[in-house]
Each structure stands twice: as C-alpha cells, then as structure tokens.
Amino acid sequence: MKSIIILGAGIMQLRAIQTAKDLGFYVIAADKDKESVSFEYVDLKLTIDTKDTKPLTNFELNNKA
C-alpha cells in the first residue's frame, strides 16, 4: 500500500488528507498538537512539531518499505 506523510493535521490539511484517503493512500500526519482536528481521519498520528526535522527524518528513514 502506498503511503503519504502530511505535515500538519489542522483544518487546512483536511482536504489533502481526505483526498489521499479517497485515493487509497495510508495517511500519516504529523502535528505538534495531539488534539489536531484532522487526526481523526488519518491512519497514523505523529505528535511531532513539523519544524523539528530530526524526528521527522528519523521516522521516514526508519519506516522505508
């Protein structure tokens, strides 16, 4: 299954998340706010500040298929 990481899980990312889901992607979203509104629509939630590139890069490198 193809996956996508979307940076941010606020209201502005909701349409992108829904489109990715409609296209059959496994959707991963990263946002520092654990209560972000779009988190309820994703397959995997990452509570990571999107400005903090080290944990994002480490996640991506450790989860390559």
Gaussian input, Z-matrix of N, CA and C with variables (Angstrom, degrees):
# hf/3-21g

backbone

0 1
 N
 C     1     B1
 C     2     B2     1     A1
 N     3     B3     2     A2     1     D1
 C     4     B4     3     A3     2     D2
 C     5     B5     4     A4     3     D3
 N     6     B6     5     A5     4     D4
 C     7     B7     6     A6     5     D5
 C     8     B8     7     A7     6     D6
 N     9     B9     8     A8     7     D7
 C    10    B10     9     A9     8     D8
 C    11    B11    10    A10     9     D9
 N    12    B12    11    A11    10    D10
 C    13    B13    12    A12    11    D11
 C    14    B14    13    A13    12    D12
 N    15    B15    14    A14    13    D13
 C    16    B16    15    A15    14    D14
 C    17    B17    16    A16    15    D15
 N    18    B18    17    A17    16    D16
 C    19    B19    18    A18    17    D17
 C    20    B20    19    A19    18    D18
 N    21    B21    20    A20    19    D19
 C    22    B22    21    A21    20    D20
 C    23    B23    22    A22    21    D21
 N    24    B24    23    A23    22    D22
 C    25    B25    24    A24    23    D23
 C    26    B26    25    A25    24    D24
 N    27    B27    26    A26    25    D25
 C    28    B28    27    A27    26    D26
 C    29    B29    28    A28    27    D27
 N    30    B30    29    A29    28    D28
 C    31    B31    30    A30    29    D29
 C    32    B32    31    A31    30    D30
 N    33    B33    32    A32    31    D31
 C    34    B34    33    A33    32    D32
 C    35    B35    34    A34    33    D33
 N    36    B36    35    A35    34    D34
 C    37    B37    36    A36    35    D35
 C    38    B38    37    A37    36    D36
 N    39    B39    38    A38    37    D37
 C    40    B40    39    A39    38    D38
 C    41    B41    40    A40    39    D39
 N    42    B42    41    A41    40    D40
 C    43    B43    42    A42    41    D41
 C    44    B44    43    A43    42    D42
 N    45    B45    44    A44    43    D43
 C    46    B46    45    A45    44    D44
 C    47    B47    46    A46    45    D45
 N    48    B48    47    A47    46    D46
 C    49    B49    48    A48    47    D47
 C    50    B50    49    A49    48    D48
 N    51    B51    50    A50    49    D49
 C    52    B52    51    A51    50    D50
 C    53    B53    52    A52    51    D51
 N    54    B54    53    A53    52    D52
 C    55    B55    54    A54    53    D53
 C    56    B56    55    A55    54    D54
 N    57    B57    56    A56    55    D55
 C    58    B58    57    A57    56    D56
 C    59    B59    58    A58    57    D57
 N    60    B60    59    A59    58    D58
 C    61    B61    60    A60    59    D59
 C    62    B62    61    A61    60    D60
 N    63    B63    62    A62    61    D61
 C    64    B64    63    A63    62    D62
 C    65    B65    64    A64    63    D63
 N    66    B66    65    A65    64    D64
 C    67    B67    66    A66    65    D65
 C    68    B68    67    A67    66    D66
 N    69    B69    68    A68    67    D67
 C    70    B70    69    A69    68    D68
 C    71    B71    70    A70    69    D69
 N    72    B72    71    A71    70    D70
 C    73    B73    72    A72    71    D71
 C    74    B74    73    A73    72    D72
 N    75    B75    74    A74    73    D73
 C    76    B76    75    A75    74    D74
 C    77    B77    76    A76    75    D75
 N    78    B78    77    A77    76    D76
 C    79    B79    78    A78    77    D77
 C    80    B80    79    A79    78    D78
 N    81    B81    80    A80    79    D79
 C    82    B82    81    A81    80    D80
 C    83    B83    82    A82    81    D81
 N    84    B84    83    A83    82    D82
 C    85    B85    84    A84    83    D83
 C    86    B86    85    A85    84    D84
 N    87    B87    86    A86    85    D85
 C    88    B88    87    A87    86    D86
 C    89    B89    88    A88    87    D87
 N    90    B90    89    A89    88    D88
 C    91    B91    90    A90    89    D89
 C    92    B92    91    A91    90    D90
 N    93    B93    92    A92    91    D91
 C    94    B94    93    A93    92    D92
 C    95    B95    94    A94    93    D93
 N    96    B96    95    A95    94    D94
 C    97    B97    96    A96    95    D95
 C    98    B98    97    A97    96    D96
 N    99    B99    98    A98    97    D97
 C   100   B100    99    A99    98    D98
 C   101   B101   100   A100    99    D99
 N   102   B102   101   A101   100   D100
 C   103   B103   102   A102   101   D101
 C   104   B104   103   A103   102   D102
 N   105   B105   104   A104   103   D103
 C   106   B106   105   A105   104   D104
 C   107   B107   106   A106   105   D105
 N   108   B108   107   A107   106   D106
 C   109   B109   108   A108   107   D107
 C   110   B110   109   A109   108   D108
 N   111   B111   110   A110   109   D109
 C   112   B112   111   A111   110   D110
 C   113   B113   112   A112   111   D111
 N   114   B114   113   A113   112   D112
 C   115   B115   114   A114   113   D113
 C   116   B116   115   A115   114   D114
 N   117   B117   116   A116   115   D115
 C   118   B118   117   A117   116   D116
 C   119   B119   118   A118   117   D117
 N   120   B120   119   A119   118   D118
 C   121   B121   120   A120   119   D119
 C   122   B122   121   A121   120   D120
 N   123   B123   122   A122   121   D121
 C   124   B124   123   A123   122   D122
 C   125   B125   124   A124   123   D123
 N   126   B126   125   A125   124   D124
 C   127   B127   126   A126   125   D125
 C   128   B128   127   A127   126   D126
 N   129   B129   128   A128   127   D127
 C   130   B130   129   A129   128   D128
 C   131   B131   130   A130   129   D129
 N   132   B132   131   A131   130   D130
 C   133   B133   132   A132   131   D131
 C   134   B134   133   A133   132   D132
 N   135   B135   134   A134   133   D133
 C   136   B136   135   A135   134   D134
 C   137   B137   136   A136   135   D135
 N   138   B138   137   A137   136   D136
 C   139   B139   138   A138   137   D137
 C   140   B140   139   A139   138   D138
 N   141   B141   140   A140   139   D139
 C   142   B142   141   A141   140   D140
 C   143   B143   142   A142   141   D141
 N   144   B144   143   A143   142   D142
 C   145   B145   144   A144   143   D143
 C   146   B146   145   A145   144   D144
 N   147   B147   146   A146   145   D145
 C   148   B148   147   A147   146   D146
 C   149   B149   148   A148   147   D147
 N   150   B150   149   A149   148   D148
 C   151   B151   150   A150   149   D149
 C   152   B152   151   A151   150   D150
 N   153   B153   152   A152   151   D151
 C   154   B154   153   A153   152   D152
 C   155   B155   154   A154   153   D153
 N   156   B156   155   A155   154   D154
 C   157   B157   156   A156   155   D155
 C   158   B158   157   A157   156   D156
 N   159   B159   158   A158   157   D157
 C   160   B160   159   A159   158   D158
 C   161   B161   160   A160   159   D159
 N   162   B162   161   A161   160   D160
 C   163   B163   162   A162   161   D161
 C   164   B164   163   A163   162   D162
 N   165   B165   164   A164   163   D163
 C   166   B166   165   A165   164   D164
 C   167   B167   166   A166   165   D165
 N   168   B168   167   A167   166   D166
 C   169   B169   168   A168   167   D167
 C   170   B170   169   A169   168   D168
 N   171   B171   170   A170   169   D169
 C   172   B172   171   A171   170   D170
 C   173   B173   172   A172   171   D171
 N   174   B174   173   A173   172   D172
 C   175   B175   174   A174   173   D173
 C   176   B176   175   A175   174   D174
 N   177   B177   176   A176   175   D175
 C   178   B178   177   A177   176   D176
 C   179   B179   178   A178   177   D177
 N   180   B180   179   A179   178   D178
 C   181   B181   180   A180   179   D179
 C   182   B182   181   A181   180   D180
 N   183   B183   182   A182   181   D181
 C   184   B184   183   A183   182   D182
 C   185   B185   184   A184   183   D183
 N   186   B186   185   A185   184   D184
 C   187   B187   186   A186   185   D185
 C   188   B188   187   A187   186   D186
 N   189   B189   188   A188   187   D187
 C   190   B190   189   A189   188   D188
 C   191   B191   190   A190   189   D189
 N   192   B192   191   A191   190   D190
 C   193   B193   192   A192   191   D191
 C   194   B194   193   A193   192   D192

   B1=1.4443
   B2=1.5259
   B3=1.3046
   B4=1.4568
   B5=1.5140
   B6=1.3218
   B7=1.4534
   B8=1.5209
   B9=1.3242
   B10=1.4592
   B11=1.5187
   B12=1.3234
   B13=1.4551
   B14=1.5218
   B15=1.3203
   B16=1.4571
   B17=1.5191
   B18=1.3213
   B19=1.4653
   B20=1.5192
   B21=1.2960
   B22=1.4545
   B23=1.5168
   B24=1.3151
   B25=1.4657
   B26=1.5238
   B27=1.3135
   B28=1.4610
   B29=1.5182
   B30=1.2998
   B31=1.4570
   B32=1.5298
   B33=1.3306
   B34=1.4700
   B35=1.5330
   B36=1.3155
   B37=1.4607
   B38=1.5277
   B39=1.3087
   B40=1.4617
   B41=1.5247
   B42=1.2988
   B43=1.4696
   B44=1.5384
   B45=1.3107
   B46=1.4679
   B47=1.5257
   B48=1.3213
   B49=1.4662
   B50=1.5218
   B51=1.3136
   B52=1.4653
   B53=1.5278
   B54=1.3116
   B55=1.4668
   B56=1.5210
   B57=1.3287
   B58=1.4612
   B59=1.5251
   B60=1.3285
   B61=1.4710
   B62=1.5309
   B63=1.3340
   B64=1.4613
   B65=1.5309
   B66=1.3257
   B67=1.4597
   B68=1.5269
   B69=1.3272
   B70=1.4559
   B71=1.5168
   B72=1.3171
   B73=1.4563
   B74=1.5294
   B75=1.3234
   B76=1.4578
   B77=1.5193
   B78=1.3238
   B79=1.4581
   B80=1.5294
   B81=1.3264
   B82=1.4605
   B83=1.5253
   B84=1.3153
   B85=1.4602
   B86=1.5136
   B87=1.3167
   B88=1.4574
   B89=1.5207
   B90=1.3206
   B91=1.4619
   B92=1.5231
   B93=1.3145
   B94=1.4703
   B95=1.5170
   B96=1.3401
   B97=1.4602
   B98=1.5260
   B99=1.3138
   B100=1.4676
   B101=1.5235
   B102=1.3232
   B103=1.4626
   B104=1.5380
   B105=1.3120
   B106=1.4665
   B107=1.5185
   B108=1.3299
   B109=1.4660
   B110=1.5212
   B111=1.3136
   B112=1.4652
   B113=1.5200
   B114=1.3321
   B115=1.4613
   B116=1.5299
   B117=1.3150
   B118=1.4631
   B119=1.5321
   B120=1.3335
   B121=1.4654
   B122=1.5210
   B123=1.3262
   B124=1.4663
   B125=1.5202
   B126=1.3289
   B127=1.4625
   B128=1.5238
   B129=1.3357
   B130=1.4614
   B131=1.5202
   B132=1.3330
   B133=1.4609
   B134=1.5206
   B135=1.3159
   B136=1.4580
   B137=1.5197
   B138=1.3037
   B139=1.4564
   B140=1.5243
   B141=1.3232
   B142=1.4620
   B143=1.5294
   B144=1.3164
   B145=1.4614
   B146=1.5274
   B147=1.3110
   B148=1.4691
   B149=1.5247
   B150=1.3153
   B151=1.4681
   B152=1.5188
   B153=1.3193
   B154=1.4656
   B155=1.5229
   B156=1.3099
   B157=1.4683
   B158=1.5286
   B159=1.3132
   B160=1.4724
   B161=1.5347
   B162=1.3495
   B163=1.4719
   B164=1.5336
   B165=1.3225
   B166=1.4670
   B167=1.5173
   B168=1.3160
   B169=1.4654
   B170=1.5180
   B171=1.3264
   B172=1.4642
   B173=1.5179
   B174=1.3223
   B175=1.4536
   B176=1.5289
   B177=1.3201
   B178=1.4676
   B179=1.5258
   B180=1.3099
   B181=1.4693
   B182=1.5237
   B183=1.3189
   B184=1.4625
   B185=1.5200
   B186=1.3254
   B187=1.4604
   B188=1.5221
   B189=1.3162
   B190=1.4690
   B191=1.5157
   B192=1.3006
   B193=1.4751
   B194=1.5109
   A1=109.08
   A2=116.38
   A3=120.71
   A4=109.43
   A5=115.16
   A6=119.70
   A7=110.18
   A8=114.69
   A9=121.60
   A10=107.82
   A11=115.42
   A12=121.12
   A13=107.06
   A14=115.78
   A15=121.28
   A16=107.74
   A17=114.72
   A18=120.27
   A19=109.04
   A20=114.37
   A21=121.76
   A22=109.73
   A23=116.37
   A24=121.20
   A25=109.93
   A26=114.93
   A27=120.12
   A28=110.95
   A29=115.53
   A30=121.54
   A31=111.36
   A32=117.61
   A33=121.24
   A34=112.31
   A35=118.35
   A36=121.95
   A37=112.43
   A38=118.31
   A39=121.49
   A40=112.91
   A41=118.06
   A42=120.09
   A43=111.13
   A44=117.15
   A45=120.26
   A46=110.54
   A47=117.01
   A48=121.71
   A49=110.31
   A50=116.78
   A51=120.39
   A52=111.35
   A53=117.63
   A54=121.22
   A55=110.64
   A56=116.90
   A57=120.56
   A58=110.74
   A59=116.93
   A60=120.67
   A61=110.47
   A62=117.30
   A63=121.61
   A64=111.82
   A65=116.60
   A66=121.64
   A67=112.58
   A68=116.97
   A69=121.00
   A70=115.69
   A71=117.67
   A72=120.78
   A73=111.13
   A74=115.50
   A75=122.95
   A76=103.98
   A77=117.71
   A78=121.34
   A79=111.32
   A80=113.94
   A81=123.02
   A82=106.16
   A83=116.75
   A84=120.26
   A85=109.90
   A86=115.50
   A87=121.90
   A88=109.24
   A89=115.75
   A90=121.90
   A91=107.78
   A92=116.63
   A93=119.13
   A94=112.66
   A95=117.09
   A96=121.51
   A97=109.71
   A98=117.38
   A99=120.72
   A100=112.69
   A101=117.32
   A102=122.48
   A103=112.50
   A104=117.96
   A105=121.19
   A106=110.97
   A107=116.36
   A108=121.52
   A109=113.93
   A110=118.62
   A111=120.32
   A112=113.66
   A113=117.61
   A114=120.19
   A115=112.05
   A116=117.98
   A117=119.24
   A118=112.73
   A119=117.71
   A120=121.22
   A121=113.62
   A122=118.30
   A123=120.82
   A124=111.30
   A125=115.19
   A126=120.93
   A127=112.05
   A128=116.26
   A129=120.84
   A130=109.20
   A131=116.09
   A132=122.79
   A133=109.29
   A134=116.70
   A135=121.82
   A136=107.64
   A137=116.79
   A138=119.68
   A139=107.43
   A140=113.61
   A141=122.12
   A142=107.06
   A143=116.36
   A144=120.74
   A145=107.94
   A146=117.50
   A147=120.82
   A148=112.45
   A149=117.36
   A150=120.62
   A151=111.55
   A152=116.99
   A153=122.76
   A154=108.04
   A155=116.60
   A156=121.70
   A157=114.19
   A158=118.27
   A159=120.12
   A160=112.26
   A161=120.44
   A162=118.49
   A163=112.62
   A164=117.12
   A165=119.08
   A166=111.13
   A167=115.98
   A168=120.58
   A169=110.56
   A170=117.58
   A171=120.79
   A172=111.00
   A173=117.70
   A174=120.84
   A175=110.85
   A176=115.67
   A177=121.02
   A178=110.57
   A179=117.76
   A180=121.09
   A181=111.83
   A182=117.61
   A183=121.24
   A184=113.37
   A185=117.60
   A186=121.22
   A187=112.88
   A188=117.58
   A189=120.15
   A190=109.71
   A191=114.21
   A192=119.38
   A193=110.90
   D1=135.97
   D2=177.24
   D3=-77.25
   D4=146.87
   D5=179.55
   D6=-129.19
   D7=161.59
   D8=178.76
   D9=-140.63
   D10=142.38
   D11=173.87
   D12=-107.05
   D13=124.02
   D14=178.06
   D15=-109.65
   D16=126.11
   D17=-179.31
   D18=-86.31
   D19=112.56
   D20=-176.27
   D21=104.43
   D22=144.14
   D23=178.77
   D24=-136.44
   D25=32.61
   D26=178.63
   D27=-87.88
   D28=-171.08
   D29=-178.98
   D30=-62.56
   D31=-31.46
   D32=-179.18
   D33=-69.14
   D34=-22.95
   D35=-179.63
   D36=-94.82
   D37=-7.50
   D38=-174.47
   D39=-57.40
   D40=-44.83
   D41=-179.12
   D42=-64.52
   D43=-41.24
   D44=178.28
   D45=-63.37
   D46=-41.07
   D47=178.76
   D48=-64.08
   D49=-46.26
   D50=-179.77
   D51=-64.74
   D52=-39.18
   D53=177.93
   D54=-64.64
   D55=-44.55
   D56=178.43
   D57=-60.94
   D58=-42.75
   D59=177.73
   D60=-62.39
   D61=-43.65
   D62=179.06
   D63=-61.35
   D64=-30.91
   D65=178.87
   D66=-83.67
   D67=-0.82
   D68=175.73
   D69=90.39
   D70=13.10
   D71=179.54
   D72=-78.40
   D73=149.33
   D74=166.67
   D75=-82.06
   D76=116.20
   D77=-170.69
   D78=-102.18
   D79=124.72
   D80=176.14
   D81=-112.99
   D82=132.12
   D83=177.55
   D84=-126.40
   D85=140.98
   D86=177.83
   D87=-117.09
   D88=131.67
   D89=176.94
   D90=-158.81
   D91=142.44
   D92=-179.21
   D93=-72.32
   D94=-21.11
   D95=-179.16
   D96=-89.83
   D97=110.11
   D98=-177.68
   D99=-65.19
   D100=-12.40
   D101=179.37
   D102=-103.19
   D103=17.09
   D104=-178.24
   D105=-55.96
   D106=138.33
   D107=-171.39
   D108=-63.68
   D109=-30.62
   D110=-176.97
   D111=-85.69
   D112=-8.21
   D113=179.50
   D114=-58.30
   D115=-28.90
   D116=-177.48
   D117=-68.74
   D118=-12.91
   D119=-177.33
   D120=-103.44
   D121=-4.45
   D122=-175.78
   D123=-96.65
   D124=163.85
   D125=178.23
   D126=-85.24
   D127=-31.93
   D128=-179.59
   D129=-140.25
   D130=126.91
   D131=179.72
   D132=-100.55
   D133=130.71
   D134=173.62
   D135=-115.76
   D136=113.68
   D137=177.33
   D138=-87.61
   D139=81.88
   D140=-176.93
   D141=-136.63
   D142=137.33
   D143=174.68
   D144=-67.24
   D145=125.06
   D146=-176.16
   D147=-68.31
   D148=-13.12
   D149=175.43
   D150=-85.89
   D151=-10.41
   D152=-179.86
   D153=-94.48
   D154=88.65
   D155=-170.67
   D156=-69.44
   D157=-27.65
   D158=-176.75
   D159=-59.44
   D160=-53.27
   D161=179.85
   D162=-65.71
   D163=-32.26
   D164=177.49
   D165=-65.70
   D166=-44.99
   D167=178.56
   D168=-64.67
   D169=-42.89
   D170=179.09
   D171=-62.39
   D172=-41.24
   D173=177.63
   D174=-60.13
   D175=-47.88
   D176=-177.62
   D177=-63.50
   D178=-45.46
   D179=-178.66
   D180=-66.18
   D181=-35.69
   D182=-178.10
   D183=-80.23
   D184=-10.45
   D185=-175.54
   D186=-121.05
   D187=21.44
   D188=176.69
   D189=-69.05
   D190=139.19
   D191=178.86
   D192=-89.80

